[in-house]
Amino acid sequence: MVENACVSLKTVKQFVAENPAFTYGGMRKLINLETINGMKSSGSVVRIGRKVFIDTNKFYNWIQTQNGL
């Protein structure tokens, strides 16, 4: 059973539109390297079929861990 947690999923295009500091190509590269850079283990990338979503809360937490914050 899944807990009813506050999950904020956005497509890559939606995420980039709301966060202009990130480019579409840059996000795609991060997603393609998710097993190497730790995004997969953080759970910030969610796949449903062929659709790729960013869990924004987990993504921001992942960014903070990359910078040692």
N, CA, C and O atoms as a Maestro MAE file, in Angstrom:
{
 s_m_m2io_version
 :::
 2.0.0
}

f_m_ct {
 s_m_title
 :::
 protein
 m_atom[276] {
  # First column is atom index #
  i_m_mmod_type
  r_m_x_coord
  r_m_y_coord
  r_m_z_coord
  i_m_residue_number
  s_m_chain_name
  s_m_pdb_residue_name
  s_m_pdb_atom_name
  i_m_atomic_number
  :::
  1 25 0.836 -1.177 0.000 1 A "MET " " N  " 7
  2 3 0.000 0.000 0.000 1 A "MET " " CA " 6
  3 2 0.885 1.245 0.000 1 A "MET " " C  " 6
  4 15 1.883 1.299 0.719 1 A "MET " " O  " 8
  5 25 0.527 2.233 -0.795 2 A "VAL " " N  " 7
  6 3 1.306 3.458 -0.925 2 A "VAL " " CA " 6
  7 2 0.730 4.522 0.004 2 A "VAL " " C  " 6
  8 15 -0.481 4.738 0.055 2 A "VAL " " O  " 8
  9 25 1.624 5.179 0.733 3 A "GLU " " N  " 7
  10 3 1.194 6.267 1.597 3 A "GLU " " CA " 6
  11 2 0.776 7.460 0.759 3 A "GLU " " C  " 6
  12 15 1.329 7.682 -0.318 3 A "GLU " " O  " 8
  13 25 -0.178 8.222 1.231 4 A "ASN " " N  " 7
  14 3 -0.652 9.400 0.523 4 A "ASN " " CA " 6
  15 2 0.265 10.570 0.870 4 A "ASN " " C  " 6
  16 15 -0.050 11.382 1.741 4 A "ASN " " O  " 8
  17 25 1.384 10.646 0.191 5 A "ALA " " N  " 7
  18 3 2.364 11.695 0.443 5 A "ALA " " CA " 6
  19 2 2.168 12.823 -0.574 5 A "ALA " " C  " 6
  20 15 1.552 12.636 -1.623 5 A "ALA " " O  " 8
  21 25 2.695 13.969 -0.245 6 A "CYS " " N  " 7
  22 3 2.612 15.117 -1.149 6 A "CYS " " CA " 6
  23 2 3.675 14.940 -2.241 6 A "CYS " " C  " 6
  24 15 4.860 15.183 -2.011 6 A "CYS " " O  " 8
  25 25 3.242 14.522 -3.407 7 A "VAL " " N  " 7
  26 3 4.140 14.282 -4.521 7 A "VAL " " CA " 6
  27 2 3.834 15.303 -5.606 7 A "VAL " " C  " 6
  28 15 2.679 15.484 -5.991 7 A "VAL " " O  " 8
  29 25 4.848 15.952 -6.084 8 A "SER " " N  " 7
  30 3 4.684 16.951 -7.130 8 A "SER " " CA " 6
  31 2 5.407 16.460 -8.375 8 A "SER " " C  " 6
  32 15 6.619 16.637 -8.506 8 A "SER " " O  " 8
  33 25 4.668 15.845 -9.287 9 A "LEU " " N  " 7
  34 3 5.248 15.321 -10.517 9 A "LEU " " CA " 6
  35 2 5.030 16.300 -11.662 9 A "LEU " " C  " 6
  36 15 3.938 16.840 -11.841 9 A "LEU " " O  " 8
  37 25 6.083 16.517 -12.426 10 A "LYS " " N  " 7
  38 3 6.005 17.383 -13.594 10 A "LYS " " CA " 6
  39 2 6.764 16.711 -14.730 10 A "LYS " " C  " 6
  40 15 7.768 16.034 -14.506 10 A "LYS " " O  " 8
  41 25 6.275 16.904 -15.947 11 A "THR " " N  " 7
  42 3 7.039 16.437 -17.090 11 A "THR " " CA " 6
  43 2 8.297 17.291 -17.190 11 A "THR " " C  " 6
  44 15 8.395 18.339 -16.552 11 A "THR " " O  " 8
  45 25 9.246 16.848 -17.981 12 A "VAL " " N  " 7
  46 3 10.488 17.608 -18.127 12 A "VAL " " CA " 6
  47 2 10.178 18.991 -18.710 12 A "VAL " " C  " 6
  48 15 10.739 19.990 -18.261 12 A "VAL " " O  " 8
  49 25 9.296 19.053 -19.700 13 A "LYS " " N  " 7
  50 3 8.943 20.344 -20.306 13 A "LYS " " CA " 6
  51 2 8.269 21.267 -19.296 13 A "LYS " " C  " 6
  52 15 8.565 22.462 -19.265 13 A "LYS " " O  " 8
  53 25 7.374 20.738 -18.473 14 A "GLN " " N  " 7
  54 3 6.719 21.549 -17.449 14 A "GLN " " CA " 6
  55 2 7.729 22.053 -16.430 14 A "GLN " " C  " 6
  56 15 7.687 23.214 -16.025 14 A "GLN " " O  " 8
  57 25 8.632 21.181 -16.020 15 A "PHE " " N  " 7
  58 3 9.645 21.546 -15.032 15 A "PHE " " CA " 6
  59 2 10.538 22.665 -15.558 15 A "PHE " " C  " 6
  60 15 10.813 23.631 -14.846 15 A "PHE " " O  " 8
  61 25 10.990 22.535 -16.805 16 A "VAL " " N  " 7
  62 3 11.878 23.539 -17.403 16 A "VAL " " CA " 6
  63 2 11.142 24.873 -17.576 16 A "VAL " " C  " 6
  64 15 11.726 25.937 -17.371 16 A "VAL " " O  " 8
  65 25 9.867 24.813 -17.950 17 A "ALA " " N  " 7
  66 3 9.095 26.045 -18.125 17 A "ALA " " CA " 6
  67 2 8.950 26.807 -16.807 17 A "ALA " " C  " 6
  68 15 8.952 28.038 -16.798 17 A "ALA " " O  " 8
  69 25 8.825 26.087 -15.707 18 A "GLU " " N  " 7
  70 3 8.662 26.710 -14.398 18 A "GLU " " CA " 6
  71 2 9.986 27.039 -13.721 18 A "GLU " " C  " 6
  72 15 10.017 27.802 -12.755 18 A "GLU " " O  " 8
  73 25 11.079 26.469 -14.221 19 A "ASN " " N  " 7
  74 3 12.414 26.675 -13.637 19 A "ASN " " CA " 6
  75 2 13.405 27.021 -14.736 19 A "ASN " " C  " 6
  76 15 14.144 26.151 -15.197 19 A "ASN " " O  " 8
  77 25 13.433 28.283 -15.165 20 A "PRO " " N  " 7
  78 3 14.281 28.657 -16.305 20 A "PRO " " CA " 6
  79 2 15.782 28.494 -16.073 20 A "PRO " " C  " 6
  80 15 16.564 28.614 -17.017 20 A "PRO " " O  " 8
  81 25 16.191 28.229 -14.858 21 A "ALA " " N  " 7
  82 3 17.615 27.986 -14.600 21 A "ALA " " CA " 6
  83 2 18.063 26.662 -15.213 21 A "ALA " " C  " 6
  84 15 19.258 26.443 -15.414 21 A "ALA " " O  " 8
  85 25 17.111 25.782 -15.509 22 A "PHE " " N  " 7
  86 3 17.416 24.473 -16.093 22 A "PHE " " CA " 6
  87 2 16.971 24.456 -17.545 22 A "PHE " " C  " 6
  88 15 15.880 24.923 -17.874 22 A "PHE " " O  " 8
  89 25 17.814 23.919 -18.409 23 A "THR " " N  " 7
  90 3 17.447 23.786 -19.823 23 A "THR " " CA " 6
  91 2 16.887 22.391 -20.076 23 A "THR " " C  " 6
  92 15 17.131 21.462 -19.307 23 A "THR " " O  " 8
  93 25 16.137 22.259 -21.160 24 A "TYR " " N  " 7
  94 3 15.561 20.970 -21.512 24 A "TYR " " CA " 6
  95 2 16.672 19.953 -21.772 24 A "TYR " " C  " 6
  96 15 16.618 18.829 -21.274 24 A "TYR " " O  " 8
  97 25 17.665 20.345 -22.541 25 A "GLY " " N  " 7
  98 3 18.770 19.441 -22.853 25 A "GLY " " CA " 6
  99 2 19.570 19.045 -21.617 25 A "GLY " " C  " 6
  100 15 19.997 17.899 -21.482 25 A "GLY " " O  " 8
  101 25 19.766 20.003 -20.724 26 A "GLY " " N  " 7
  102 3 20.482 19.708 -19.490 26 A "GLY " " CA " 6
  103 2 19.740 18.713 -18.615 26 A "GLY " " C  " 6
  104 15 20.342 17.817 -18.023 26 A "GLY " " O  " 8
  105 25 18.426 18.880 -18.541 27 A "MET " " N  " 7
  106 3 17.619 17.943 -17.751 27 A "MET " " CA " 6
  107 2 17.621 16.558 -18.379 27 A "MET " " C  " 6
  108 15 17.716 15.558 -17.667 27 A "MET " " O  " 8
  109 25 17.519 16.486 -19.699 28 A "ARG " " N  " 7
  110 3 17.541 15.185 -20.376 28 A "ARG " " CA " 6
  111 2 18.875 14.481 -20.117 28 A "ARG " " C  " 6
  112 15 18.916 13.264 -19.931 28 A "ARG " " O  " 8
  113 25 19.962 15.252 -20.106 29 A "LYS " " N  " 7
  114 3 21.268 14.649 -19.846 29 A "LYS " " CA " 6
  115 2 21.334 14.110 -18.414 29 A "LYS " " C  " 6
  116 15 21.825 13.005 -18.185 29 A "LYS " " O  " 8
  117 25 20.841 14.892 -17.456 30 A "LEU " " N  " 7
  118 3 20.810 14.415 -16.069 30 A "LEU " " CA " 6
  119 2 19.992 13.133 -15.951 30 A "LEU " " C  " 6
  120 15 20.377 12.205 -15.239 30 A "LEU " " O  " 8
  121 25 18.861 13.089 -16.653 31 A "ILE " " N  " 7
  122 3 17.997 11.904 -16.601 31 A "ILE " " CA " 6
  123 2 18.681 10.713 -17.255 31 A "ILE " " C  " 6
  124 15 18.596 9.597 -16.743 31 A "ILE " " O  " 8
  125 25 19.356 10.931 -18.375 32 A "ASN " " N  " 7
  126 3 20.048 9.828 -19.056 32 A "ASN " " CA " 6
  127 2 21.190 9.261 -18.213 32 A "ASN " " C  " 6
  128 15 21.536 8.087 -18.344 32 A "ASN " " O  " 8
  129 25 21.767 10.083 -17.360 33 A "LEU " " N  " 7
  130 3 22.873 9.638 -16.504 33 A "LEU " " CA " 6
  131 2 22.417 9.373 -15.070 33 A "LEU " " C  " 6
  132 15 23.232 9.398 -14.148 33 A "LEU " " O  " 8
  133 25 21.117 9.119 -14.874 34 A "GLU " " N  " 7
  134 3 20.558 9.006 -13.524 34 A "GLU " " CA " 6
  135 2 21.189 7.911 -12.677 34 A "GLU " " C  " 6
  136 15 21.271 8.059 -11.458 34 A "GLU " " O  " 8
  137 25 21.638 6.815 -13.284 35 A "THR " " N  " 7
  138 3 22.252 5.748 -12.482 35 A "THR " " CA " 6
  139 2 23.643 6.149 -12.005 35 A "THR " " C  " 6
  140 15 24.114 5.663 -10.977 35 A "THR " " O  " 8
  141 25 24.294 7.025 -12.744 36 A "ILE " " N  " 7
  142 3 25.649 7.455 -12.393 36 A "ILE " " CA " 6
  143 2 25.614 8.609 -11.388 36 A "ILE " " C  " 6
  144 15 26.404 8.641 -10.445 36 A "ILE " " O  " 8
  145 25 24.690 9.559 -11.595 37 A "ASN " " N  " 7
  146 3 24.692 10.765 -10.774 37 A "ASN " " CA " 6
  147 2 23.849 10.667 -9.502 37 A "ASN " " C  " 6
  148 15 23.837 11.606 -8.706 37 A "ASN " " O  " 8
  149 25 23.149 9.562 -9.296 38 A "GLY " " N  " 7
  150 3 22.401 9.364 -8.060 38 A "GLY " " CA " 6
  151 2 20.944 9.773 -8.101 38 A "GLY " " C  " 6
  152 15 20.239 9.627 -7.103 38 A "GLY " " O  " 8
  153 25 20.473 10.282 -9.233 39 A "MET " " N  " 7
  154 3 19.065 10.667 -9.324 39 A "MET " " CA " 6
  155 2 18.142 9.458 -9.193 39 A "MET " " C  " 6
  156 15 17.044 9.565 -8.647 39 A "MET " " O  " 8
  157 25 18.589 8.314 -9.696 40 A "LYS " " N  " 7
  158 3 17.756 7.110 -9.620 40 A "LYS " " CA " 6
  159 2 17.548 6.687 -8.174 40 A "LYS " " C  " 6
  160 15 16.426 6.385 -7.766 40 A "LYS " " O  " 8
  161 25 18.612 6.664 -7.410 41 A "SER " " N  " 7
  162 3 18.483 6.245 -6.017 41 A "SER " " CA " 6
  163 2 17.728 7.268 -5.169 41 A "SER " " C  " 6
  164 15 17.167 6.920 -4.130 41 A "SER " " O  " 8
  165 25 17.711 8.530 -5.609 42 A "SER " " N  " 7
  166 3 16.970 9.556 -4.865 42 A "SER " " CA " 6
  167 2 15.473 9.492 -5.148 42 A "SER " " C  " 6
  168 15 14.671 10.032 -4.386 42 A "SER " " O  " 8
  169 25 15.097 8.838 -6.236 43 A "GLY " " N  " 7
  170 3 13.686 8.738 -6.591 43 A "GLY " " CA " 6
  171 2 13.139 9.976 -7.266 43 A "GLY " " C  " 6
  172 15 11.923 10.138 -7.360 43 A "GLY " " O  " 8
  173 25 14.007 10.854 -7.740 44 A "SER " " N  " 7
  174 3 13.534 12.094 -8.340 44 A "SER " " CA " 6
  175 2 13.030 11.926 -9.768 44 A "SER " " C  " 6
  176 15 12.364 12.816 -10.296 44 A "SER " " O  " 8
  177 25 13.338 10.800 -10.395 45 A "VAL " " N  " 7
  178 3 12.831 10.508 -11.739 45 A "VAL " " CA " 6
  179 2 11.802 9.392 -11.631 45 A "VAL " " C  " 6
  180 15 12.074 8.328 -11.074 45 A "VAL " " O  " 8
  181 25 10.617 9.651 -12.169 46 A "VAL " " N  " 7
  182 3 9.523 8.679 -12.131 46 A "VAL " " CA " 6
  183 2 9.118 8.380 -13.563 46 A "VAL " " C  " 6
  184 15 8.888 9.288 -14.361 46 A "VAL " " O  " 8
  185 25 9.033 7.099 -13.875 47 A "ARG " " N  " 7
  186 3 8.611 6.695 -15.221 47 A "ARG " " CA " 6
  187 2 7.277 5.968 -15.127 47 A "ARG " " C  " 6
  188 15 7.091 5.064 -14.313 47 A "ARG " " O  " 8
  189 25 6.357 6.393 -15.984 48 A "ILE " " N  " 7
  190 3 5.072 5.712 -16.129 48 A "ILE " " CA " 6
  191 2 4.932 5.416 -17.613 48 A "ILE " " C  " 6
  192 15 4.632 6.305 -18.411 48 A "ILE " " O  " 8
  193 25 5.152 4.165 -17.971 49 A "GLY " " N  " 7
  194 3 5.196 3.815 -19.384 49 A "GLY " " CA " 6
  195 2 6.398 4.493 -20.015 49 A "GLY " " C  " 6
  196 15 7.519 4.362 -19.524 49 A "GLY " " O  " 8
  197 25 6.170 5.219 -21.102 50 A "ARG " " N  " 7
  198 3 7.258 5.945 -21.758 50 A "ARG " " CA " 6
  199 2 7.400 7.361 -21.244 50 A "ARG " " C  " 6
  200 15 8.350 8.061 -21.596 50 A "ARG " " O  " 8
  201 25 6.468 7.786 -20.419 51 A "LYS " " N  " 7
  202 3 6.464 9.157 -19.908 51 A "LYS " " CA " 6
  203 2 7.443 9.293 -18.749 51 A "LYS " " C  " 6
  204 15 7.497 8.432 -17.870 51 A "LYS " " O  " 8
  205 25 8.213 10.372 -18.750 52 A "VAL " " N  " 7
  206 3 9.204 10.632 -17.703 52 A "VAL " " CA " 6
  207 2 8.756 11.863 -16.927 52 A "VAL " " C  " 6
  208 15 8.457 12.906 -17.507 52 A "VAL " " O  " 8
  209 25 8.714 11.723 -15.606 53 A "PHE " " N  " 7
  210 3 8.318 12.811 -14.736 53 A "PHE " " CA " 6
  211 2 9.441 13.126 -13.759 53 A "PHE " " C  " 6
  212 15 10.273 12.274 -13.445 53 A "PHE " " O  " 8
  213 25 9.446 14.360 -13.290 54 A "ILE " " N  " 7
  214 3 10.375 14.785 -12.247 54 A "ILE " " CA " 6
  215 2 9.562 14.985 -10.973 54 A "ILE " " C  " 6
  216 15 8.588 15.738 -10.966 54 A "ILE " " O  " 8
  217 25 9.959 14.316 -9.905 55 A "ASP " " N  " 7
  218 3 9.369 14.584 -8.594 55 A "ASP " " CA " 6
  219 2 10.137 15.779 -8.052 55 A "ASP " " C  " 6
  220 15 11.274 15.639 -7.603 55 A "ASP " " O  " 8
  221 25 9.523 16.945 -8.093 56 A "THR " " N  " 7
  222 3 10.245 18.186 -7.809 56 A "THR " " CA " 6
  223 2 10.807 18.225 -6.390 56 A "THR " " C  " 6
  224 15 11.919 18.713 -6.187 56 A "THR " " O  " 8
  225 25 10.070 17.727 -5.416 57 A "ASN " " N  " 7
  226 3 10.561 17.740 -4.034 57 A "ASN " " CA " 6
  227 2 11.839 16.913 -3.907 57 A "ASN " " C  " 6
  228 15 12.815 17.361 -3.306 57 A "ASN " " O  " 8
  229 25 11.832 15.717 -4.469 58 A "LYS " " N  " 7
  230 3 13.010 14.850 -4.394 58 A "LYS " " CA " 6
  231 2 14.156 15.395 -5.238 58 A "LYS " " C  " 6
  232 15 15.324 15.239 -4.883 58 A "LYS " " O  " 8
  233 25 13.817 16.042 -6.369 59 A "PHE " " N  " 7
  234 3 14.857 16.622 -7.212 59 A "PHE " " CA " 6
  235 2 15.598 17.725 -6.473 59 A "PHE " " C  " 6
  236 15 16.827 17.773 -6.513 59 A "PHE " " O  " 8
  237 25 14.872 18.612 -5.798 60 A "TYR " " N  " 7
  238 3 15.528 19.688 -5.044 60 A "TYR " " CA " 6
  239 2 16.352 19.124 -3.886 60 A "TYR " " C  " 6
  240 15 17.422 19.649 -3.579 60 A "TYR " " O  " 8
  241 25 15.872 18.075 -3.251 61 A "ASN " " N  " 7
  242 3 16.659 17.418 -2.199 61 A "ASN " " CA " 6
  243 2 17.931 16.814 -2.777 61 A "ASN " " C  " 6
  244 15 18.991 16.881 -2.155 61 A "ASN " " O  " 8
  245 25 17.828 16.224 -3.968 62 A "TRP " " N  " 7
  246 3 18.997 15.645 -4.635 62 A "TRP " " CA " 6
  247 2 20.020 16.725 -4.939 62 A "TRP " " C  " 6
  248 15 21.219 16.514 -4.756 62 A "TRP " " O  " 8
  249 25 19.553 17.896 -5.406 63 A "ILE " " N  " 7
  250 3 20.470 19.003 -5.700 63 A "ILE " " CA " 6
  251 2 21.224 19.398 -4.435 63 A "ILE " " C  " 6
  252 15 22.434 19.620 -4.474 63 A "ILE " " O  " 8
  253 25 20.518 19.483 -3.329 64 A "GLN " " N  " 7
  254 3 21.185 19.869 -2.076 64 A "GLN " " CA " 6
  255 2 22.237 18.858 -1.662 64 A "GLN " " C  " 6
  256 15 23.291 19.242 -1.156 64 A "GLN " " O  " 8
  257 25 21.974 17.564 -1.868 65 A "THR " " N  " 7
  258 3 22.984 16.559 -1.508 65 A "THR " " CA " 6
  259 2 24.196 16.625 -2.437 65 A "THR " " C  " 6
  260 15 25.304 16.277 -2.030 65 A "THR " " O  " 8
  261 25 23.998 17.064 -3.674 66 A "GLN " " N  " 7
  262 3 25.119 17.195 -4.609 66 A "GLN " " CA " 6
  263 2 26.064 18.312 -4.189 66 A "GLN " " C  " 6
  264 15 27.257 18.277 -4.491 66 A "GLN " " O  " 8
  265 25 25.524 19.296 -3.494 67 A "ASN " " N  " 7
  266 3 26.335 20.437 -3.056 67 A "ASN " " CA " 6
  267 2 26.726 20.347 -1.598 67 A "ASN " " C  " 6
  268 15 27.265 21.301 -1.039 67 A "ASN " " O  " 8
  269 25 26.461 19.214 -0.976 68 A "GLY " " N  " 7
  270 3 26.843 19.013 0.410 68 A "GLY " " CA " 6
  271 2 26.053 19.847 1.401 68 A "GLY " " C  " 6
  272 15 26.540 20.142 2.492 68 A "GLY " " O  " 8
  273 25 24.832 20.231 1.028 69 A "LEU " " N  " 7
  274 3 24.011 21.049 1.934 69 A "LEU " " CA " 6
  275 2 23.123 20.184 2.788 69 A "LEU " " C  " 6
  276 15 22.363 20.699 3.608 69 A "LEU " " O  " 8
  :::
 }
 m_bond[275] {
  # First column is bond index #
  i_m_from
  i_m_to
  i_m_order
  :::
  1 1 2 1
  2 2 3 1
  3 3 4 2
  4 3 5 1
  5 5 6 1
  6 6 7 1
  7 7 8 2
  8 7 9 1
  9 9 10 1
  10 10 11 1
  11 11 12 2
  12 11 13 1
  13 13 14 1
  14 14 15 1
  15 15 16 2
  16 15 17 1
  17 17 18 1
  18 18 19 1
  19 19 20 2
  20 19 21 1
  21 21 22 1
  22 22 23 1
  23 23 24 2
  24 23 25 1
  25 25 26 1
  26 26 27 1
  27 27 28 2
  28 27 29 1
  29 29 30 1
  30 30 31 1
  31 31 32 2
  32 31 33 1
  33 33 34 1
  34 34 35 1
  35 35 36 2
  36 35 37 1
  37 37 38 1
  38 38 39 1
  39 39 40 2
  40 39 41 1
  41 41 42 1
  42 42 43 1
  43 43 44 2
  44 43 45 1
  45 45 46 1
  46 46 47 1
  47 47 48 2
  48 47 49 1
  49 49 50 1
  50 50 51 1
  51 51 52 2
  52 51 53 1
  53 53 54 1
  54 54 55 1
  55 55 56 2
  56 55 57 1
  57 57 58 1
  58 58 59 1
  59 59 60 2
  60 59 61 1
  61 61 62 1
  62 62 63 1
  63 63 64 2
  64 63 65 1
  65 65 66 1
  66 66 67 1
  67 67 68 2
  68 67 69 1
  69 69 70 1
  70 70 71 1
  71 71 72 2
  72 71 73 1
  73 73 74 1
  74 74 75 1
  75 75 76 2
  76 75 77 1
  77 77 78 1
  78 78 79 1
  79 79 80 2
  80 79 81 1
  81 81 82 1
  82 82 83 1
  83 83 84 2
  84 83 85 1
  85 85 86 1
  86 86 87 1
  87 87 88 2
  88 87 89 1
  89 89 90 1
  90 90 91 1
  91 91 92 2
  92 91 93 1
  93 93 94 1
  94 94 95 1
  95 95 96 2
  96 95 97 1
  97 97 98 1
  98 98 99 1
  99 99 100 2
  100 99 101 1
  101 101 102 1
  102 102 103 1
  103 103 104 2
  104 103 105 1
  105 105 106 1
  106 106 107 1
  107 107 108 2
  108 107 109 1
  109 109 110 1
  110 110 111 1
  111 111 112 2
  112 111 113 1
  113 113 114 1
  114 114 115 1
  115 115 116 2
  116 115 117 1
  117 117 118 1
  118 118 119 1
  119 119 120 2
  120 119 121 1
  121 121 122 1
  122 122 123 1
  123 123 124 2
  124 123 125 1
  125 125 126 1
  126 126 127 1
  127 127 128 2
  128 127 129 1
  129 129 130 1
  130 130 131 1
  131 131 132 2
  132 131 133 1
  133 133 134 1
  134 134 135 1
  135 135 136 2
  136 135 137 1
  137 137 138 1
  138 138 139 1
  139 139 140 2
  140 139 141 1
  141 141 142 1
  142 142 143 1
  143 143 144 2
  144 143 145 1
  145 145 146 1
  146 146 147 1
  147 147 148 2
  148 147 149 1
  149 149 150 1
  150 150 151 1
  151 151 152 2
  152 151 153 1
  153 153 154 1
  154 154 155 1
  155 155 156 2
  156 155 157 1
  157 157 158 1
  158 158 159 1
  159 159 160 2
  160 159 161 1
  161 161 162 1
  162 162 163 1
  163 163 164 2
  164 163 165 1
  165 165 166 1
  166 166 167 1
  167 167 168 2
  168 167 169 1
  169 169 170 1
  170 170 171 1
  171 171 172 2
  172 171 173 1
  173 173 174 1
  174 174 175 1
  175 175 176 2
  176 175 177 1
  177 177 178 1
  178 178 179 1
  179 179 180 2
  180 179 181 1
  181 181 182 1
  182 182 183 1
  183 183 184 2
  184 183 185 1
  185 185 186 1
  186 186 187 1
  187 187 188 2
  188 187 189 1
  189 189 190 1
  190 190 191 1
  191 191 192 2
  192 191 193 1
  193 193 194 1
  194 194 195 1
  195 195 196 2
  196 195 197 1
  197 197 198 1
  198 198 199 1
  199 199 200 2
  200 199 201 1
  201 201 202 1
  202 202 203 1
  203 203 204 2
  204 203 205 1
  205 205 206 1
  206 206 207 1
  207 207 208 2
  208 207 209 1
  209 209 210 1
  210 210 211 1
  211 211 212 2
  212 211 213 1
  213 213 214 1
  214 214 215 1
  215 215 216 2
  216 215 217 1
  217 217 218 1
  218 218 219 1
  219 219 220 2
  220 219 221 1
  221 221 222 1
  222 222 223 1
  223 223 224 2
  224 223 225 1
  225 225 226 1
  226 226 227 1
  227 227 228 2
  228 227 229 1
  229 229 230 1
  230 230 231 1
  231 231 232 2
  232 231 233 1
  233 233 234 1
  234 234 235 1
  235 235 236 2
  236 235 237 1
  237 237 238 1
  238 238 239 1
  239 239 240 2
  240 239 241 1
  241 241 242 1
  242 242 243 1
  243 243 244 2
  244 243 245 1
  245 245 246 1
  246 246 247 1
  247 247 248 2
  248 247 249 1
  249 249 250 1
  250 250 251 1
  251 251 252 2
  252 251 253 1
  253 253 254 1
  254 254 255 1
  255 255 256 2
  256 255 257 1
  257 257 258 1
  258 258 259 1
  259 259 260 2
  260 259 261 1
  261 261 262 1
  262 262 263 1
  263 263 264 2
  264 263 265 1
  265 265 266 1
  266 266 267 1
  267 267 268 2
  268 267 269 1
  269 269 270 1
  270 270 271 1
  271 271 272 2
  272 271 273 1
  273 273 274 1
  274 274 275 1
  275 275 276 2
  :::
 }
}
